[in-house]
Every structure is written in structure tokens, then in C-alpha cells.
Amino acid sequence: MVPNPAPIERAQIYRVLESAVVLSWKELHQGSHKGVIHVEYGTAPEPSLQYLKIWLARRQGTWDLICEYWMCPGTSTVPAAGLTFSNGYYSAHLAQMLEDVMGHHDGIPGSLSGDTALGLIAVESPTEDKRQKAGSCMSQAYQRVGLEFAKYAGSAA
């Protein structure tokens, strides 16, 4: 008798988005390791993930837009569809993870809720344990959508 392989746990969209930020922390903070990053996302009845915005708290009450990802352009092509970085921020690792996840969001529950909803995730400076859990979550999410997750050298520190 051949044992059944363990089912692949489905990572919720908020965990996948949080993990992408944790794994890109060093690039996003541009050398600083303290602070808070907010991940804002919206779903609609279609059902689908409509947009994603990532913000960095530079100091109390001041937020910088790091990037935004829109599934469809606005009526005047603003905002543009796809990923756009702002205010001098850039992370190749985050860009790759978001492209992979957003391109396959049908395999990740919570991104296709069927409801109009807004989500907000607050991500604080990650510990080593949090980075390891984020890597595991992202690996599972990639496996779920049939991709292989490569641990990025820049995400480990």
C-alpha cells in the first residue's frame, strides 16, 4: 500500500502577502531594520484580488508608498495595471514574489473571497523565526500554484 502524500496546506492571501514583505524587509527598509510596513489590499465580488498597496511608516504619522499592484487599469489607465514602485523604493525579490502570487492568485484562498472587502496587515521588524516561517509559507504557496520557490539571498538577513 502506497501512503498518501500529505495535502498541501493552502496559505491564505494575507499570510502570503505578509511573508513577501518579511522576505523583502532588508531591501524595503533601505538599511534601516526598524519600523512598520502596512499592506493594504482589496477584493471585489468578481471574485478577485483587485489591488495591493504597501506603505512604510518612516516616523509616527508619516507614510511613504512603497509600491502598488493593480489587477486592472483604471478608466483612464491610472492607476496602471501591474506593479509600480514609488518614492525611490525597489525590491527585485518583492517584485518577483508579487508577480508570481498575483499571476496565480486563484490557487490562494482569501484572494478570491467573492466579497468586496479591504484588508490591512501590519508587519513589524521580523525576527529570524518570523523569516523562517515566511519562507515556509511562501514555499507552500508556490508549491500550491505549481511553482518552485527559490529562497532569495537577500531575504535571509
C-alpha positions as CSV (number, residue, x, y, z in Angstrom):
1,M,0.0,0.0,0.0
2,V,1.4,3.4,-1.0
3,P,0.9,6.1,1.6
4,N,-1.0,9.2,0.5
5,P,1.2,12.3,0.4
6,A,0.3,15.0,2.9
7,P,-2.1,17.5,1.5
8,I,-0.6,20.9,0.6
9,E,-1.7,23.4,3.1
10,R,-3.3,26.4,1.4
11,A,-1.7,29.6,2.5
12,Q,-4.2,32.4,3.0
13,I,-3.6,35.6,0.9
14,Y,-2.8,37.7,3.9
15,R,-0.1,35.3,5.1
16,V,1.4,35.2,1.6
17,L,1.5,39.0,1.4
18,E,2.9,39.3,4.9
19,S,5.6,36.7,4.0
20,A,6.6,38.5,0.8
21,V,7.1,41.7,2.9
22,V,9.1,39.9,5.6
23,L,11.3,38.2,3.0
24,S,11.9,41.6,1.3
25,W,12.4,43.6,4.5
26,K,16.0,44.5,4.1
27,E,15.5,45.9,0.6
28,L,12.3,47.8,1.5
29,H,13.8,49.5,4.6
30,Q,16.9,50.5,2.7
31,G,19.3,49.7,5.5
32,S,17.1,50.5,8.5
33,H,15.7,47.5,10.3
34,K,13.1,49.2,12.5
35,G,9.6,50.4,11.6
36,V,6.3,49.1,10.4
37,I,5.1,48.3,6.9
38,H,1.4,48.2,6.1
39,V,0.0,46.0,3.4
40,E,-3.4,47.2,2.1
41,Y,-5.4,45.1,-0.3
42,G,-8.9,44.9,-1.7
43,T,-11.1,42.2,-3.1
44,A,-14.3,42.5,-5.2
45,P,-17.3,40.3,-6.0
46,E,-15.9,39.1,-9.4
47,P,-14.3,37.4,-7.2
48,S,-10.7,38.5,-7.3
49,L,-7.9,40.5,-5.6
50,Q,-8.3,44.0,-7.1
51,Y,-5.3,45.8,-5.7
52,L,-2.4,45.8,-3.3
53,K,-0.6,48.8,-1.7
54,I,2.4,48.6,0.5
55,W,3.3,51.5,2.8
56,L,6.3,52.2,5.1
57,A,6.0,54.3,8.3
58,R,9.1,56.5,8.3
59,R,8.1,58.1,11.6
60,Q,4.9,58.4,13.5
61,G,2.1,59.7,11.3
62,T,4.2,59.7,8.1
63,W,3.7,57.0,5.5
64,D,5.6,56.5,2.2
65,L,4.0,54.5,-0.6
66,I,6.5,51.7,-1.4
67,C,4.5,50.1,-4.2
68,E,1.1,49.3,-5.6
69,Y,-0.2,46.5,-7.7
70,W,-3.4,46.8,-9.6
71,M,-5.0,43.9,-11.4
72,C,-6.8,46.1,-14.0
73,P,-6.1,49.7,-15.0
74,G,-8.4,52.5,-14.0
75,T,-10.7,54.0,-16.6
76,S,-8.0,56.5,-17.6
77,T,-5.2,53.9,-17.3
78,V,-4.4,55.5,-13.9
79,P,-3.5,53.5,-12.0
80,A,-1.6,51.3,-14.4
81,A,-2.2,47.6,-14.2
82,G,0.7,45.6,-12.7
83,L,3.3,46.6,-10.2
84,T,4.7,50.1,-9.7
85,F,7.3,51.2,-7.1
86,S,7.2,54.7,-5.7
87,N,9.4,57.2,-3.8
88,G,12.7,55.6,-4.7
89,Y,11.8,52.1,-3.2
90,Y,12.5,48.9,-5.1
91,S,12.9,45.3,-4.3
92,A,13.6,42.7,-7.0
93,H,12.6,39.9,-4.6
94,L,9.3,41.5,-3.7
95,A,8.6,42.2,-7.4
96,Q,9.2,38.6,-8.3
97,M,7.1,37.2,-5.5
98,L,4.2,39.6,-6.2
99,E,4.3,38.8,-9.9
100,D,4.2,35.1,-9.1
101,V,1.5,35.3,-6.5
102,M,-0.7,37.8,-8.3
103,G,-0.4,35.8,-11.5
104,H,-1.6,32.7,-9.8
105,H,-3.9,34.1,-7.1
106,D,-6.6,31.5,-8.0
107,G,-4.7,28.9,-6.0
108,I,-4.6,31.0,-2.9
109,P,-7.7,31.3,-0.8
110,G,-8.7,34.7,0.5
111,S,-7.6,36.3,-2.7
112,L,-10.9,35.1,-4.3
113,S,-13.3,35.8,-1.5
114,G,-16.2,36.7,-3.6
115,D,-16.8,39.7,-1.3
116,T,-15.9,43.3,-1.6
117,A,-13.5,43.8,1.3
118,L,-10.4,45.7,2.4
119,G,-7.6,44.1,4.3
120,L,-4.8,45.7,6.2
121,I,-1.7,43.9,7.5
122,A,0.8,45.5,9.8
123,V,4.3,43.9,9.5
124,E,6.9,44.8,12.2
125,S,10.7,44.2,12.1
126,P,10.9,40.4,11.6
127,T,12.8,38.1,13.9
128,E,14.8,35.1,12.5
129,D,11.9,32.8,13.4
130,K,9.5,35.1,11.5
131,R,11.7,35.0,8.5
132,Q,11.9,31.2,8.6
133,K,8.1,31.0,8.9
134,A,7.7,33.4,6.0
135,G,10.0,31.3,3.8
136,S,8.0,28.2,4.6
137,C,4.7,30.0,3.9
138,M,5.9,31.3,0.6
139,S,7.3,27.9,-0.3
140,Q,3.9,26.3,0.3
141,A,2.1,29.0,-1.6
142,Y,4.4,28.5,-4.6
143,Q,4.0,24.7,-4.4
144,R,0.2,25.2,-4.3
145,V,0.3,27.0,-7.6
146,G,2.8,24.7,-9.3
147,L,5.9,26.9,-9.0
148,E,9.2,26.4,-7.2
149,F,10.2,29.0,-4.6
150,A,13.9,29.9,-4.6
151,K,15.0,31.4,-1.2
152,Y,16.4,34.7,-2.0
153,A,19.9,35.5,-0.7
154,G,18.8,39.0,0.3
155,S,15.8,37.8,2.3
156,A,17.7,35.8,4.9
157,A,19.0,38.8,6.8
